[in-house]
């Protein structure tokens, strides 16, 4: 046994793990074109602010080649659905990381690329690949059914029009949460790109090869401090875990529910806060002038419907599904930083344009100065549900650094919250 393998065994790692980290692993594979043996090279690597990935490259002496990318990490907490509207010539070079569980849809053509293989490409690359795939089988189609081949020719021409700059919509839907579409405007919001996060269904989880065992949720009091345990499943590895739940009454705000989970199986941790009670009659906006370390340490409750903005950075971040937080002002800035890098993996790294990296570095530097208290700034937390909160140091007296405004929600906000179609009157009728 050589020294390298001995070290691997002492570190409780397999020799295959070491080989994957040091250099590509080569495996003989079946070629789907000539039915002979080809060669697949596997390399495990890490893309900064994207995660671990496995690169696979297949080649055969007959000339057939195929490249794939697979996420090397775990199933994400939520599935993701990216919608890019008004895609034109300037958007075709956007980078797209598509996992093997993701599908791509173009509604204008009722066209879908189903799950199957992971790819790291551009929007134009996916269009060209689709065109090539359809053209490759055309000779065989013409021999069998000329009418069907003519229809495919028409469809190919429509795909070519999109590849030449005709506007269309591009949707990337991935229940594993491991796909991305580049935002060239980062750290600012992309006016064309929207991201929706959603909980995976039982069917989706099992289709991806994960075990779904939903236990009956029950609560049991564990001590005199009103801390409860809930049986659940880890959203990262699906192992059985316990969620600690505690009700806390925050002075001058309301009762909230704190939830904390730690998985012994994979080490994943999460904390969430849910405001108790109903949606408030009015929306609420907190405007905080952060000028000291005391301001940075103020407690913050941020609901999933709130919007955070910092005018000094020209930053406005609208939160999405599952973004409830109980943190501090400093922690909120750190969360914004981490989410920015996680959701925009293409704006950093060797492949990013120089101007994009320069812009991001400048933004992160300014954000770090705010976190360290080297520069005063204004933090605005706007929540139409009224379930967010920033701690007032001088309660019940007036806080000179904090201004609180309550406002009437617009009709559009009520519709977004589902309040317009919510009817509770006469929901229960007593029978004789």
Secondary structure, DSSP 8 states (H G I E B T S, - for coil): --HHHHHHHHTT--HHHHHHHHS-EEEEEE-TTTSSEEEEEEEEEEETTTEEEEEEEEE-TTS-EEEEEEE-S---SSEEEEEEEEE-GGGTT-EEEE-TT-EEEEGGGTEEE-SS--EEEEHHHHHHHHHHHHHHTHHHHHHH-HHHHHHHHHHHHHHHHHHTT--EEEEEEETTS--EE--TTTTS--TTEEEEEE---HHHHHHTT---------EEE-STT-EEEEEEE-TTT--EEEEEEEEEE-TTS-EEEEEEEE-TTT--EEEEEEE-SS--SSEEEEEEEE-SHHHHT-EEEE-TT-EEEEGGGTEEEE--TT--EEEEHHHHHHHHHHHHHHH-GGGSSTTS-HHHHHHHHHHHHHHHHHHTTSS-EEEEEEETTS--EE--TTTTS--TTEEEEEE---HHHHHHTT-TT---TT------
